[in-house]
């Protein structure tokens, strides 16, 4: 079960992280929303999938990151979350 009371403004967080140089992205649009799947399976609504998509952000994470880069990403994410009204960790 998702803790919806912990959700906050995904768009605000996204923009604030980009301003601070953190290349955050949004992944992945629910596959059944694409026309290919709509044509084959009709209109679907999967609430858990929609909830995840509304709340999810992808932060940088790869084998080439240094410890310092990883620490910057997490510290910046925590600072941004602390600064946005209604966002609690």
Secondary structure, 3 states (H helix, E strand, C coil): CCCHHHCCCHHHHHHHHHHCCCCCECCCCCHHHCHHHHHHHCCCCCHHHHHHHHHCCECCCCCCCCHHHHHHHHHHHHHHHHHCCCCCC
